[in-house]
Amino acid sequence: MTKLVTITEDNDPNNKIGRPGGYVSAATLYDSGASCTELGVECGATVEVWPDEAGARSRSKFIQDALKAANGALGEEYHYQHGAVLLRVYGDLKPSVAKKYEVAFNS
């Protein structure tokens, strides 16, 4: 990880922070193995904190279902959940890199 950017209502690419049905806080983690032009998971990883575990689970399922329905056209993501926190790791990163995020997340 090379940089961390806290998501606010002014820079949220998903326009969900603090809104009904949205996450309560979030951050984008920039990874040296990813390149991006806009704030988001494509920069490396995103951590989203939801009001409860069910919200995080629902968000993960929604994203994974959308990616699957697009048959790869929208890319892939690794998802790791711990309670109300969802870690989304950019699918273009190597599995070994995603595993490092998972280990750090669960530590």
C-alpha positions in Angstrom: 0.0 0.0 0.0 1.4 3.4 -1.0 -1.4 5.8 0.1 -4.6 5.9 2.0 -7.5 8.2 1.1 -10.4 8.6 3.5 -13.8 8.7 1.6 -15.9 11.7 2.4 -19.3 12.9 1.1 -17.3 15.2 -1.2 -15.2 12.5 -2.9 -17.2 9.3 -2.6 -17.3 7.6 -6.0 -20.4 5.5 -5.0 -22.2 8.4 -3.3 -23.2 6.1 -0.4 -21.4 7.5 2.6 -23.7 8.6 5.3 -26.8 8.1 3.2 -29.7 5.8 4.1 -28.7 2.3 3.2 -25.0 3.3 2.7 -21.8 2.8 4.5 -20.8 4.9 7.6 -17.2 5.3 6.6 -14.8 4.1 3.9 -11.2 4.5 2.6 -9.3 3.6 -0.6 -6.0 1.9 -0.3 -3.6 2.6 -3.1 -1.4 -0.4 -4.1 1.7 -0.1 -6.2 0.5 -3.0 -8.3 -2.6 -1.1 -9.5 -3.1 2.1 -11.4 -6.2 4.2 -11.4 -7.4 7.6 -12.5 -10.4 7.8 -10.2 -10.8 7.0 -6.5 -12.1 3.5 -6.0 -11.3 -0.2 -5.7 -9.3 -0.1 -9.0 -6.6 1.8 -7.0 -5.9 -1.4 -5.0 -8.5 -1.9 -2.3 -11.4 -0.3 -0.6 -12.6 -0.7 3.0 -16.2 0.0 3.7 -17.7 0.1 7.2 -21.5 -0.6 7.2 -24.0 0.0 10.0 -24.2 -3.8 10.6 -22.9 -7.1 9.4 -26.0 -7.7 7.2 -25.3 -4.4 5.3 -21.7 -5.5 4.6 -22.9 -8.9 3.5 -25.6 -7.5 1.2 -23.1 -5.0 -0.4 -20.7 -7.8 -1.1 -23.4 -10.0 -2.6 -24.7 -7.2 -4.8 -21.2 -6.4 -6.2 -20.3 -10.0 -6.7 -23.6 -10.8 -8.4 -23.2 -7.7 -10.7 -19.7 -8.7 -11.6 -20.7 -12.3 -12.3 -23.7 -11.2 -14.5 -21.3 -9.0 -16.6 -19.2 -12.1 -17.5 -15.9 -10.5 -16.7 -16.7 -7.2 -18.5 -16.7 -5.3 -15.2 -13.6 -7.1 -13.8 -13.3 -9.0 -10.6 -12.8 -8.3 -6.9 -11.7 -10.3 -3.9 -14.0 -9.7 -0.9 -13.2 -10.3 2.7 -15.7 -9.5 5.5 -15.3 -9.1 9.2 -18.6 -8.2 10.9 -19.7 -4.8 9.5 -16.5 -4.2 7.6 -16.0 -5.2 3.9 -12.6 -5.2 2.3 -12.8 -5.1 -1.5 -9.5 -5.9 -3.3 -9.0 -5.1 -7.0 -9.2 -8.3 -9.0 -6.3 -7.4 -11.3 -3.9 -7.8 -8.4 -2.2 -11.1 -8.1 -3.9 -13.7 -5.7 -0.8 -13.6 -3.5 -1.2 -9.8 -3.1 -4.9 -10.2 -2.3 -3.9 -12.9 0.3 -1.6 -10.3 2.0 -4.6 -7.9 2.3 -6.7 -10.7 3.7 -4.1 -11.7 6.3 -3.6 -8.0 7.4 -7.4 -7.5 7.5 -7.9 -10.5 9.7 -5.0 -9.8 12.0 
